[in-house]
Structure formats: structure tokens, C-alpha cells
Amino acid sequence: MTIGIYFATTTGKTEDIAERIHGLLGQANSPKDMSDVDDLNEFATHDGIICGIPTWNTGADSERSGTAWDTILEEIGELNLSGKKVAIFGLGDSSTYTENYCDAMEELHRYFKQAGATMVGYVNTNDYTFDESKSVIGSTFCGLPLDEDSESDMTDTRISQWAEQLKQEMPGL
């Protein structure tokens, strides 16, 4: 099983998390910056995909990450990713932007789901402090939310638990 890890970043924090997740999932390919991806059909060559996205345009209805992801969302939705498992992690600030915490994850989730991907990596909201997030579906986040600004002391535990979860949900990791 091949697993691709993709990210886009403004400050480097999302890249750092992608590298740390890769360290826990050694069977996955090395993380790749979306600005270096020339052809989105590359996604179809993997059995699974892990995507990292920050939230910058808080409160926005679209293009919430302020990164290369924003320009290709609709193209992702037009791909055929049936049979592919996709997990998303997102970065946000739960203290300063408590009403828009990690909103960009939902946007990425929606377009990958539209492409027919099976979405995995959902995380319970119980251990998080925030007021609202577009990334909450039912009682779970549609991926792993991380806060390197206000809760960086929790990141290692959160990514470690998520990596173990993904090993169950994406056999072959």
C-alpha cells in the first residue's frame, strides 16, 4: 500500500507536522509540498493520502487556508479517487480564532469526499477547547486539528494517537 503525504504551508508549521507524522508512519512516502505538485492525478497513484492544511482566512466561506490548496480544491473534487483512503490534519489557533478553529480542514474534506475518497482519521472533539469549527461533522472533527500556537504541548500526544488510529484505518502503514 502506498501512502502519500501532502501539505501546504505559510509559516512552515504544517510542513513540520507533516514531517513528524511521517516519522511515525515510516511506510508512507516523504511529505510533499502542494506547490511542487504539477499533476493532481498523482493522487490516484496512492492507496491512501494524508493531507495537511492550515487555516488562515478565518470566517471565510471558501479558500480558508491561504495556501496552494485553495487554488486546486475544485480540481480535487473532479478527480476519481474511489477506493482511496484520505485523512486530513489541520492547523489553527483555538485561543485567538476559537470560532473558526481549523475550518480549512472541512473544505479539503468536502472536495476529497466529492472525488469519491473514503475519509478516515476523524477525531473526537472532547479534548479540545474551542467555540465553533466548520470541521466538526456530527460529534467529531473531520480530521486531526492541531494548535501550535496555544496548545503545542499537546501536539506530540495528538499526532502519536492519530498515527496509531491511521494504522488501523489505512492498513499497510
C-alpha positions as YAML, in Angstrom:
chain: A
units: angstrom
residues:
- id: 1
  name: MET
  ca: [0.00, 0.00, 0.00]
- id: 2
  name: THR
  ca: [1.40, 3.40, -0.90]
- id: 3
  name: ILE
  ca: [0.51, 6.41, 1.20]
- id: 4
  name: GLY
  ca: [1.27, 9.94, 0.04]
- id: 5
  name: ILE
  ca: [1.62, 12.81, 2.49]
- id: 6
  name: TYR
  ca: [0.85, 16.27, 1.12]
- id: 7
  name: PHE
  ca: [0.83, 19.67, 2.76]
- id: 8
  name: ALA
  ca: [0.73, 23.38, 2.06]
- id: 9
  name: THR
  ca: [2.10, 25.93, 4.46]
- id: 10
  name: THR
  ca: [2.59, 29.62, 5.04]
- id: 11
  name: THR
  ca: [4.78, 29.61, 8.16]
- id: 12
  name: GLY
  ca: [6.35, 26.14, 7.93]
- id: 13
  name: LYS
  ca: [4.33, 24.71, 10.82]
- id: 14
  name: THR
  ca: [2.18, 22.46, 8.61]
- id: 15
  name: GLU
  ca: [5.32, 21.11, 6.93]
- id: 16
  name: ASP
  ca: [6.86, 20.42, 10.34]
- id: 17
  name: ILE
  ca: [3.78, 18.44, 11.41]
- id: 18
  name: ALA
  ca: [3.78, 16.53, 8.10]
- id: 19
  name: GLU
  ca: [7.41, 15.53, 8.76]
- id: 20
  name: ARG
  ca: [6.61, 14.49, 12.33]
- id: 21
  name: ILE
  ca: [3.66, 12.37, 11.17]
- id: 22
  name: HIS
  ca: [5.87, 10.80, 8.51]
- id: 23
  name: GLY
  ca: [8.33, 9.89, 11.27]
- id: 24
  name: LEU
  ca: [5.56, 7.93, 12.98]
- id: 25
  name: LEU
  ca: [4.33, 6.36, 9.73]
- id: 26
  name: GLY
  ca: [7.60, 5.30, 8.15]
- id: 27
  name: GLN
  ca: [5.82, 3.27, 5.46]
- id: 28
  name: ALA
  ca: [4.34, 6.46, 3.98]
- id: 29
  name: ASN
  ca: [6.13, 8.46, 1.30]
- id: 30
  name: SER
  ca: [8.04, 11.57, 2.33]
- id: 31
  name: PRO
  ca: [5.84, 14.66, 2.65]
- id: 32
  name: LYS
  ca: [5.41, 16.74, -0.49]
- id: 33
  name: ASP
  ca: [4.55, 20.44, -0.69]
- id: 34
  name: MET
  ca: [1.46, 21.05, -2.83]
- id: 35
  name: SER
  ca: [3.27, 23.90, -4.59]
- id: 36
  name: ASP
  ca: [5.57, 21.20, -6.03]
- id: 37
  name: VAL
  ca: [2.71, 19.04, -7.38]
- id: 38
  name: ASP
  ca: [2.32, 19.53, -11.13]
- id: 39
  name: ASP
  ca: [-0.45, 17.00, -11.79]
- id: 40
  name: LEU
  ca: [-3.21, 16.14, -9.32]
- id: 41
  name: ASN
  ca: [-3.60, 12.74, -10.98]
- id: 42
  name: GLU
  ca: [-0.61, 11.88, -8.80]
- id: 43
  name: PHE
  ca: [-3.14, 11.33, -6.00]
- id: 44
  name: ALA
  ca: [-4.60, 8.37, -7.90]
- id: 45
  name: THR
  ca: [-1.25, 6.56, -7.77]
- id: 46
  name: HIS
  ca: [-1.60, 6.13, -4.00]
- id: 47
  name: ASP
  ca: [-3.81, 3.80, -1.99]
- id: 48
  name: GLY
  ca: [-4.08, 6.43, 0.71]
- id: 49
  name: ILE
  ca: [-3.42, 10.13, 1.12]
- id: 50
  name: ILE
  ca: [-2.70, 12.22, 4.21]
- id: 51
  name: CYS
  ca: [-3.16, 15.97, 3.76]
- id: 52
  name: GLY
  ca: [-2.11, 18.87, 5.94]
- id: 53
  name: ILE
  ca: [-3.75, 22.29, 5.75]
- id: 54
  name: PRO
  ca: [-3.57, 25.44, 7.89]
- id: 55
  name: THR
  ca: [-6.47, 27.83, 8.46]
- id: 56
  name: TRP
  ca: [-5.69, 31.45, 7.66]
- id: 57
  name: ASN
  ca: [-8.78, 33.02, 6.14]
- id: 58
  name: THR
  ca: [-10.89, 32.63, 9.24]
- id: 59
  name: GLY
  ca: [-14.58, 33.18, 8.80]
- id: 60
  name: ALA
  ca: [-14.33, 32.77, 5.03]
- id: 61
  name: ASP
  ca: [-16.78, 30.59, 3.15]
- id: 62
  name: SER
  ca: [-14.07, 29.40, 0.75]
- id: 63
  name: GLU
  ca: [-10.31, 29.40, 0.27]
- id: 64
  name: ARG
  ca: [-9.79, 29.19, 4.03]
- id: 65
  name: SER
  ca: [-6.16, 28.08, 4.03]
- id: 66
  name: GLY
  ca: [-4.45, 30.91, 2.20]
- id: 67
  name: THR
  ca: [-2.18, 28.30, 0.57]
- id: 68
  name: ALA
  ca: [-1.78, 26.33, -2.67]
- id: 69
  name: TRP
  ca: [-4.72, 24.10, -1.60]
- id: 70
  name: ASP
  ca: [-7.15, 26.98, -2.24]
- id: 71
  name: THR
  ca: [-6.41, 27.14, -5.96]
- id: 72
  name: ILE
  ca: [-6.97, 23.41, -6.61]
- id: 73
  name: LEU
  ca: [-9.94, 22.47, -4.42]
- id: 74
  name: GLU
  ca: [-12.42, 22.29, -7.29]
- id: 75
  name: GLU
  ca: [-9.95, 20.25, -9.36]
- id: 76
  name: ILE
  ca: [-9.66, 17.76, -6.49]
- id: 77
  name: GLY
  ca: [-13.44, 17.41, -6.48]
- id: 78
  name: GLU
  ca: [-13.36, 16.44, -10.16]
- id: 79
  name: LEU
  ca: [-10.86, 13.59, -9.68]
- id: 80
  name: ASN
  ca: [-11.88, 9.94, -9.40]
- id: 81
  name: LEU
  ca: [-10.49, 8.83, -6.05]
- id: 82
  name: SER
  ca: [-12.90, 5.96, -5.42]
- id: 83
  name: GLY
  ca: [-11.23, 3.30, -3.30]
- id: 84
  name: LYS
  ca: [-8.64, 5.75, -1.91]
- id: 85
  name: LYS
  ca: [-8.49, 6.47, 1.80]
- id: 86
  name: VAL
  ca: [-7.84, 10.09, 2.73]
- id: 87
  name: ALA
  ca: [-7.03, 11.57, 6.14]
- id: 88
  name: ILE
  ca: [-6.64, 15.27, 6.90]
- id: 89
  name: PHE
  ca: [-4.81, 17.17, 9.61]
- id: 90
  name: GLY
  ca: [-5.18, 20.88, 10.08]
- id: 91
  name: LEU
  ca: [-3.55, 23.66, 12.00]
- id: 92
  name: GLY
  ca: [-5.35, 26.52, 13.67]
- id: 93
  name: ASP
  ca: [-5.36, 28.69, 16.78]
- id: 94
  name: SER
  ca: [-8.06, 27.59, 19.23]
- id: 95
  name: SER
  ca: [-7.46, 30.55, 21.52]
- id: 96
  name: THR
  ca: [-7.40, 33.53, 19.15]
- id: 97
  name: TYR
  ca: [-9.70, 32.05, 16.50]
- id: 98
  name: THR
  ca: [-11.93, 29.98, 18.74]
- id: 99
  name: GLU
  ca: [-14.98, 30.49, 16.48]
- id: 100
  name: ASN
  ca: [-13.18, 29.29, 13.33]
- id: 101
  name: TYR
  ca: [-10.89, 26.61, 14.71]
- id: 102
  name: CYS
  ca: [-9.24, 24.62, 11.89]
- id: 103
  name: ASP
  ca: [-12.07, 25.50, 9.48]
- id: 104
  name: ALA
  ca: [-9.93, 24.75, 6.40]
- id: 105
  name: MET
  ca: [-9.99, 21.00, 7.13]
- id: 106
  name: GLU
  ca: [-13.69, 20.86, 6.26]
- id: 107
  name: GLU
  ca: [-13.13, 22.42, 2.87]
- id: 108
  name: LEU
  ca: [-10.43, 19.90, 1.94]
- id: 109
  name: HIS
  ca: [-12.53, 17.06, 3.37]
- id: 110
  name: ARG
  ca: [-15.53, 18.09, 1.28]
- id: 111
  name: TYR
  ca: [-13.63, 18.10, -2.02]
- id: 112
  name: PHE
  ca: [-11.86, 14.78, -1.42]
- id: 113
  name: LYS
  ca: [-15.19, 13.24, -0.48]
- id: 114
  name: GLN
  ca: [-16.73, 14.70, -3.65]
- id: 115
  name: ALA
  ca: [-13.94, 12.91, -5.57]
- id: 116
  name: GLY
  ca: [-15.17, 9.61, -4.12]
- id: 117
  name: ALA
  ca: [-12.46, 9.11, -1.50]
- id: 118
  name: THR
  ca: [-13.19, 7.23, 1.72]
- id: 119
  name: MET
  ca: [-12.50, 9.69, 4.50]
- id: 120
  name: VAL
  ca: [-10.71, 8.42, 7.62]
- id: 121
  name: GLY
  ca: [-8.88, 9.90, 10.59]
- id: 122
  name: TYR
  ca: [-11.84, 11.52, 12.34]
- id: 123
  name: VAL
  ca: [-11.09, 12.79, 15.86]
- id: 124
  name: ASN
  ca: [-13.43, 13.27, 18.82]
- id: 125
  name: THR
  ca: [-13.94, 16.90, 19.90]
- id: 126
  name: ASN
  ca: [-13.88, 16.12, 23.65]
- id: 127
  name: ASP
  ca: [-10.24, 17.01, 24.32]
- id: 128
  name: TYR
  ca: [-10.35, 20.34, 22.50]
- id: 129
  name: THR
  ca: [-11.16, 23.87, 23.68]
- id: 130
  name: PHE
  ca: [-12.89, 25.94, 21.00]
- id: 131
  name: ASP
  ca: [-16.28, 27.54, 20.37]
- id: 132
  name: GLU
  ca: [-17.02, 26.63, 16.74]
- id: 133
  name: SER
  ca: [-15.47, 24.88, 13.77]
- id: 134
  name: LYS
  ca: [-16.74, 24.13, 10.28]
- id: 135
  name: SER
  ca: [-14.60, 20.98, 10.56]
- id: 136
  name: VAL
  ca: [-16.90, 19.36, 13.13]
- id: 137
  name: ILE
  ca: [-19.14, 16.81, 11.47]
- id: 138
  name: GLY
  ca: [-21.60, 15.31, 13.93]
- id: 139
  name: SER
  ca: [-19.57, 14.96, 17.12]
- id: 140
  name: THR
  ca: [-16.13, 14.60, 15.53]
- id: 141
  name: PHE
  ca: [-13.60, 16.65, 13.67]
- id: 142
  name: CYS
  ca: [-13.22, 15.53, 10.04]
- id: 143
  name: GLY
  ca: [-9.50, 15.10, 10.71]
- id: 144
  name: LEU
  ca: [-6.83, 15.88, 13.28]
- id: 145
  name: PRO
  ca: [-6.88, 19.51, 14.46]
- id: 146
  name: LEU
  ca: [-3.66, 20.85, 15.93]
- id: 147
  name: ASP
  ca: [-2.83, 24.14, 17.62]
- id: 148
  name: GLU
  ca: [0.86, 25.02, 17.51]
- id: 149
  name: ASP
  ca: [0.12, 28.50, 18.87]
- id: 150
  name: SER
  ca: [-1.79, 27.82, 22.10]
- id: 151
  name: GLU
  ca: [-1.58, 24.05, 22.68]
- id: 152
  name: SER
  ca: [1.76, 22.95, 21.21]
- id: 153
  name: ASP
  ca: [2.40, 20.92, 24.36]
- id: 154
  name: MET
  ca: [-0.39, 18.56, 23.25]
- id: 155
  name: THR
  ca: [0.79, 18.06, 19.65]
- id: 156
  name: ASP
  ca: [3.13, 15.09, 20.17]
- id: 157
  name: THR
  ca: [0.45, 13.10, 22.01]
- id: 158
  name: ARG
  ca: [-2.21, 14.00, 19.47]
- id: 159
  name: ILE
  ca: [-0.16, 13.06, 16.41]
- id: 160
  name: SER
  ca: [1.03, 9.86, 18.07]
- id: 161
  name: GLN
  ca: [-2.54, 8.77, 18.84]
- id: 162
  name: TRP
  ca: [-3.66, 9.75, 15.34]
- id: 163
  name: ALA
  ca: [-0.82, 7.80, 13.74]
- id: 164
  name: GLU
  ca: [-1.94, 4.68, 15.63]
- id: 165
  name: GLN
  ca: [-5.52, 5.32, 14.52]
- id: 166
  name: LEU
  ca: [-4.42, 5.66, 10.89]
- id: 167
  name: LYS
  ca: [-2.51, 2.38, 11.08]
- id: 168
  name: GLN
  ca: [-5.86, 0.74, 11.82]
- id: 169
  name: GLU
  ca: [-7.84, 2.70, 9.24]
- id: 170
  name: MET
  ca: [-5.21, 2.56, 6.46]
- id: 171
  name: PRO
  ca: [-3.83, -1.00, 6.52]
- id: 172
  name: GLY
  ca: [-0.32, -1.17, 5.20]
- id: 173
  name: LEU
  ca: [1.03, 1.74, 7.22]
...
